[in-house]
Amino acid sequence: MPETDRKTAEAPRPARRQTSGSVSSIATGLQGLAGLLGAGGVAVAAAAAHRGGGDITAIAANMMLIHAAAIFAILASTQHSTSRAVLVGVIAMLIGAVLFSGELALAGLTGERPWPTAAPIGGSLLIAGWLVVGLAMVYRAVMGAAKP
């Protein structure tokens, strides 16, 4: 079969939005930072076990570990089509987890609170990040289902 006949005989495939190189690089970098967040969570948990710090330090460690895993899962599930909205949400989650958990860990382990508004700002960023990621995924599902 001639080359031109082969091209016309193939059924058209639906276009699949691929992640651009820069978005993919950002996502990979965010996964690296999530790994550091997870390592920080293990370190805070270890410090709490050896130095004390109470429930507040355990909450900090748990928040770090949970959000590190969540960021990995979100980015892995969207690795071929990560939207900018998902990246914005993940960045908000990452910054929020650092602020929230960092302030709680510092307060629990040292008793000091040099920036007492860090936890509320971090918590607000975590909530906003989850909302952005959730809405972006719903939008993706609805728009994907709406395509013929």
MODELLER restraints for C-alpha pairs under 7 A, 6 or more apart:
rsr = mdl.restraints
at = mdl.atoms
rsr.add(forms.Gaussian(group=physical.xy_distance, feature=features.Distance(at['CA:17:A'], at['CA:81:A']), mean=5.99, stdev=0.5))
rsr.add(forms.Gaussian(group=physical.xy_distance, feature=features.Distance(at['CA:18:A'], at['CA:80:A']), mean=5.65, stdev=0.5))
rsr.add(forms.Gaussian(group=physical.xy_distance, feature=features.Distance(at['CA:18:A'], at['CA:81:A']), mean=5.24, stdev=0.5))
rsr.add(forms.Gaussian(group=physical.xy_distance, feature=features.Distance(at['CA:19:A'], at['CA:80:A']), mean=5.54, stdev=0.5))
rsr.add(forms.Gaussian(group=physical.xy_distance, feature=features.Distance(at['CA:19:A'], at['CA:81:A']), mean=4.82, stdev=0.5))
rsr.add(forms.Gaussian(group=physical.xy_distance, feature=features.Distance(at['CA:19:A'], at['CA:82:A']), mean=5.90, stdev=0.5))
rsr.add(forms.Gaussian(group=physical.xy_distance, feature=features.Distance(at['CA:27:A'], at['CA:75:A']), mean=6.55, stdev=0.5))
rsr.add(forms.Gaussian(group=physical.xy_distance, feature=features.Distance(at['CA:31:A'], at['CA:71:A']), mean=6.94, stdev=0.5))
rsr.add(forms.Gaussian(group=physical.xy_distance, feature=features.Distance(at['CA:31:A'], at['CA:72:A']), mean=5.77, stdev=0.5))
rsr.add(forms.Gaussian(group=physical.xy_distance, feature=features.Distance(at['CA:34:A'], at['CA:68:A']), mean=4.67, stdev=0.5))
rsr.add(forms.Gaussian(group=physical.xy_distance, feature=features.Distance(at['CA:34:A'], at['CA:71:A']), mean=6.42, stdev=0.5))
rsr.add(forms.Gaussian(group=physical.xy_distance, feature=features.Distance(at['CA:34:A'], at['CA:72:A']), mean=6.80, stdev=0.5))
rsr.add(forms.Gaussian(group=physical.xy_distance, feature=features.Distance(at['CA:35:A'], at['CA:68:A']), mean=6.42, stdev=0.5))
rsr.add(forms.Gaussian(group=physical.xy_distance, feature=features.Distance(at['CA:37:A'], at['CA:64:A']), mean=5.92, stdev=0.5))
rsr.add(forms.Gaussian(group=physical.xy_distance, feature=features.Distance(at['CA:37:A'], at['CA:68:A']), mean=5.77, stdev=0.5))
rsr.add(forms.Gaussian(group=physical.xy_distance, feature=features.Distance(at['CA:38:A'], at['CA:64:A']), mean=5.92, stdev=0.5))
rsr.add(forms.Gaussian(group=physical.xy_distance, feature=features.Distance(at['CA:38:A'], at['CA:65:A']), mean=4.87, stdev=0.5))
rsr.add(forms.Gaussian(group=physical.xy_distance, feature=features.Distance(at['CA:38:A'], at['CA:68:A']), mean=5.15, stdev=0.5))
rsr.add(forms.Gaussian(group=physical.xy_distance, feature=features.Distance(at['CA:41:A'], at['CA:61:A']), mean=4.39, stdev=0.5))
rsr.add(forms.Gaussian(group=physical.xy_distance, feature=features.Distance(at['CA:41:A'], at['CA:62:A']), mean=6.77, stdev=0.5))
rsr.add(forms.Gaussian(group=physical.xy_distance, feature=features.Distance(at['CA:41:A'], at['CA:64:A']), mean=4.90, stdev=0.5))
rsr.add(forms.Gaussian(group=physical.xy_distance, feature=features.Distance(at['CA:41:A'], at['CA:65:A']), mean=5.24, stdev=0.5))
rsr.add(forms.Gaussian(group=physical.xy_distance, feature=features.Distance(at['CA:42:A'], at['CA:61:A']), mean=6.68, stdev=0.5))
rsr.add(forms.Gaussian(group=physical.xy_distance, feature=features.Distance(at['CA:44:A'], at['CA:61:A']), mean=5.48, stdev=0.5))
rsr.add(forms.Gaussian(group=physical.xy_distance, feature=features.Distance(at['CA:44:A'], at['CA:105:A']), mean=6.90, stdev=0.5))
rsr.add(forms.Gaussian(group=physical.xy_distance, feature=features.Distance(at['CA:45:A'], at['CA:58:A']), mean=6.32, stdev=0.5))
rsr.add(forms.Gaussian(group=physical.xy_distance, feature=features.Distance(at['CA:45:A'], at['CA:61:A']), mean=5.34, stdev=0.5))
rsr.add(forms.Gaussian(group=physical.xy_distance, feature=features.Distance(at['CA:48:A'], at['CA:57:A']), mean=6.17, stdev=0.5))
rsr.add(forms.Gaussian(group=physical.xy_distance, feature=features.Distance(at['CA:48:A'], at['CA:58:A']), mean=6.94, stdev=0.5))
rsr.add(forms.Gaussian(group=physical.xy_distance, feature=features.Distance(at['CA:52:A'], at['CA:109:A']), mean=6.85, stdev=0.5))
rsr.add(forms.Gaussian(group=physical.xy_distance, feature=features.Distance(at['CA:53:A'], at['CA:108:A']), mean=4.38, stdev=0.5))
rsr.add(forms.Gaussian(group=physical.xy_distance, feature=features.Distance(at['CA:53:A'], at['CA:109:A']), mean=4.83, stdev=0.5))
rsr.add(forms.Gaussian(group=physical.xy_distance, feature=features.Distance(at['CA:54:A'], at['CA:108:A']), mean=6.53, stdev=0.5))
rsr.add(forms.Gaussian(group=physical.xy_distance, feature=features.Distance(at['CA:56:A'], at['CA:104:A']), mean=5.99, stdev=0.5))
rsr.add(forms.Gaussian(group=physical.xy_distance, feature=features.Distance(at['CA:56:A'], at['CA:105:A']), mean=6.95, stdev=0.5))
rsr.add(forms.Gaussian(group=physical.xy_distance, feature=features.Distance(at['CA:56:A'], at['CA:108:A']), mean=5.69, stdev=0.5))
rsr.add(forms.Gaussian(group=physical.xy_distance, feature=features.Distance(at['CA:57:A'], at['CA:104:A']), mean=6.17, stdev=0.5))
rsr.add(forms.Gaussian(group=physical.xy_distance, feature=features.Distance(at['CA:57:A'], at['CA:105:A']), mean=4.88, stdev=0.5))
rsr.add(forms.Gaussian(group=physical.xy_distance, feature=features.Distance(at['CA:57:A'], at['CA:108:A']), mean=5.11, stdev=0.5))
rsr.add(forms.Gaussian(group=physical.xy_distance, feature=features.Distance(at['CA:57:A'], at['CA:109:A']), mean=6.94, stdev=0.5))
rsr.add(forms.Gaussian(group=physical.xy_distance, feature=features.Distance(at['CA:60:A'], at['CA:101:A']), mean=4.30, stdev=0.5))
rsr.add(forms.Gaussian(group=physical.xy_distance, feature=features.Distance(at['CA:60:A'], at['CA:104:A']), mean=5.67, stdev=0.5))
rsr.add(forms.Gaussian(group=physical.xy_distance, feature=features.Distance(at['CA:60:A'], at['CA:105:A']), mean=5.58, stdev=0.5))
rsr.add(forms.Gaussian(group=physical.xy_distance, feature=features.Distance(at['CA:63:A'], at['CA:97:A']), mean=6.75, stdev=0.5))
rsr.add(forms.Gaussian(group=physical.xy_distance, feature=features.Distance(at['CA:63:A'], at['CA:101:A']), mean=6.49, stdev=0.5))
rsr.add(forms.Gaussian(group=physical.xy_distance, feature=features.Distance(at['CA:64:A'], at['CA:97:A']), mean=6.08, stdev=0.5))
rsr.add(forms.Gaussian(group=physical.xy_distance, feature=features.Distance(at['CA:64:A'], at['CA:101:A']), mean=6.43, stdev=0.5))
rsr.add(forms.Gaussian(group=physical.xy_distance, feature=features.Distance(at['CA:67:A'], at['CA:97:A']), mean=6.88, stdev=0.5))
rsr.add(forms.Gaussian(group=physical.xy_distance, feature=features.Distance(at['CA:71:A'], at['CA:90:A']), mean=6.35, stdev=0.5))
rsr.add(forms.Gaussian(group=physical.xy_distance, feature=features.Distance(at['CA:85:A'], at['CA:132:A']), mean=6.69, stdev=0.5))
rsr.add(forms.Gaussian(group=physical.xy_distance, feature=features.Distance(at['CA:85:A'], at['CA:133:A']), mean=6.92, stdev=0.5))
rsr.add(forms.Gaussian(group=physical.xy_distance, feature=features.Distance(at['CA:85:A'], at['CA:136:A']), mean=6.15, stdev=0.5))
rsr.add(forms.Gaussian(group=physical.xy_distance, feature=features.Distance(at['CA:86:A'], at['CA:132:A']), mean=6.80, stdev=0.5))
rsr.add(forms.Gaussian(group=physical.xy_distance, feature=features.Distance(at['CA:86:A'], at['CA:133:A']), mean=5.01, stdev=0.5))
rsr.add(forms.Gaussian(group=physical.xy_distance, feature=features.Distance(at['CA:86:A'], at['CA:136:A']), mean=6.18, stdev=0.5))
rsr.add(forms.Gaussian(group=physical.xy_distance, feature=features.Distance(at['CA:89:A'], at['CA:129:A']), mean=3.99, stdev=0.5))
rsr.add(forms.Gaussian(group=physical.xy_distance, feature=features.Distance(at['CA:89:A'], at['CA:130:A']), mean=6.43, stdev=0.5))
rsr.add(forms.Gaussian(group=physical.xy_distance, feature=features.Distance(at['CA:89:A'], at['CA:132:A']), mean=5.05, stdev=0.5))
rsr.add(forms.Gaussian(group=physical.xy_distance, feature=features.Distance(at['CA:89:A'], at['CA:133:A']), mean=5.14, stdev=0.5))
rsr.add(forms.Gaussian(group=physical.xy_distance, feature=features.Distance(at['CA:90:A'], at['CA:129:A']), mean=6.02, stdev=0.5))
rsr.add(forms.Gaussian(group=physical.xy_distance, feature=features.Distance(at['CA:92:A'], at['CA:125:A']), mean=5.37, stdev=0.5))
rsr.add(forms.Gaussian(group=physical.xy_distance, feature=features.Distance(at['CA:92:A'], at['CA:126:A']), mean=6.30, stdev=0.5))
rsr.add(forms.Gaussian(group=physical.xy_distance, feature=features.Distance(at['CA:92:A'], at['CA:129:A']), mean=4.88, stdev=0.5))
rsr.add(forms.Gaussian(group=physical.xy_distance, feature=features.Distance(at['CA:93:A'], at['CA:125:A']), mean=6.17, stdev=0.5))
rsr.add(forms.Gaussian(group=physical.xy_distance, feature=features.Distance(at['CA:93:A'], at['CA:126:A']), mean=4.65, stdev=0.5))
rsr.add(forms.Gaussian(group=physical.xy_distance, feature=features.Distance(at['CA:93:A'], at['CA:129:A']), mean=4.92, stdev=0.5))
rsr.add(forms.Gaussian(group=physical.xy_distance, feature=features.Distance(at['CA:93:A'], at['CA:130:A']), mean=6.98, stdev=0.5))
rsr.add(forms.Gaussian(group=physical.xy_distance, feature=features.Distance(at['CA:95:A'], at['CA:122:A']), mean=6.89, stdev=0.5))
rsr.add(forms.Gaussian(group=physical.xy_distance, feature=features.Distance(at['CA:96:A'], at['CA:122:A']), mean=3.74, stdev=0.5))
rsr.add(forms.Gaussian(group=physical.xy_distance, feature=features.Distance(at['CA:96:A'], at['CA:123:A']), mean=5.95, stdev=0.5))
rsr.add(forms.Gaussian(group=physical.xy_distance, feature=features.Distance(at['CA:96:A'], at['CA:125:A']), mean=4.74, stdev=0.5))
rsr.add(forms.Gaussian(group=physical.xy_distance, feature=features.Distance(at['CA:96:A'], at['CA:126:A']), mean=4.95, stdev=0.5))
rsr.add(forms.Gaussian(group=physical.xy_distance, feature=features.Distance(at['CA:97:A'], at['CA:122:A']), mean=6.11, stdev=0.5))
rsr.add(forms.Gaussian(group=physical.xy_distance, feature=features.Distance(at['CA:97:A'], at['CA:126:A']), mean=6.54, stdev=0.5))
rsr.add(forms.Gaussian(group=physical.xy_distance, feature=features.Distance(at['CA:99:A'], at['CA:118:A']), mean=5.28, stdev=0.5))
rsr.add(forms.Gaussian(group=physical.xy_distance, feature=features.Distance(at['CA:99:A'], at['CA:119:A']), mean=5.85, stdev=0.5))
rsr.add(forms.Gaussian(group=physical.xy_distance, feature=features.Distance(at['CA:99:A'], at['CA:122:A']), mean=4.75, stdev=0.5))
rsr.add(forms.Gaussian(group=physical.xy_distance, feature=features.Distance(at['CA:100:A'], at['CA:118:A']), mean=6.01, stdev=0.5))
rsr.add(forms.Gaussian(group=physical.xy_distance, feature=features.Distance(at['CA:100:A'], at['CA:119:A']), mean=3.93, stdev=0.5))
rsr.add(forms.Gaussian(group=physical.xy_distance, feature=features.Distance(at['CA:100:A'], at['CA:120:A']), mean=6.90, stdev=0.5))
rsr.add(forms.Gaussian(group=physical.xy_distance, feature=features.Distance(at['CA:100:A'], at['CA:122:A']), mean=4.43, stdev=0.5))
rsr.add(forms.Gaussian(group=physical.xy_distance, feature=features.Distance(at['CA:100:A'], at['CA:123:A']), mean=5.80, stdev=0.5))
rsr.add(forms.Gaussian(group=physical.xy_distance, feature=features.Distance(at['CA:103:A'], at['CA:113:A']), mean=6.82, stdev=0.5))
rsr.add(forms.Gaussian(group=physical.xy_distance, feature=features.Distance(at['CA:103:A'], at['CA:118:A']), mean=6.07, stdev=0.5))
rsr.add(forms.Gaussian(group=physical.xy_distance, feature=features.Distance(at['CA:103:A'], at['CA:119:A']), mean=5.78, stdev=0.5))
rsr.add(forms.Gaussian(group=physical.xy_distance, feature=features.Distance(at['CA:104:A'], at['CA:119:A']), mean=6.95, stdev=0.5))
rsr.add(forms.Gaussian(group=physical.xy_distance, feature=features.Distance(at['CA:106:A'], at['CA:112:A']), mean=6.41, stdev=0.5))
rsr.add(forms.Gaussian(group=physical.xy_distance, feature=features.Distance(at['CA:106:A'], at['CA:113:A']), mean=6.87, stdev=0.5))
rsr.add(forms.Gaussian(group=physical.xy_distance, feature=features.Distance(at['CA:107:A'], at['CA:113:A']), mean=5.48, stdev=0.5))
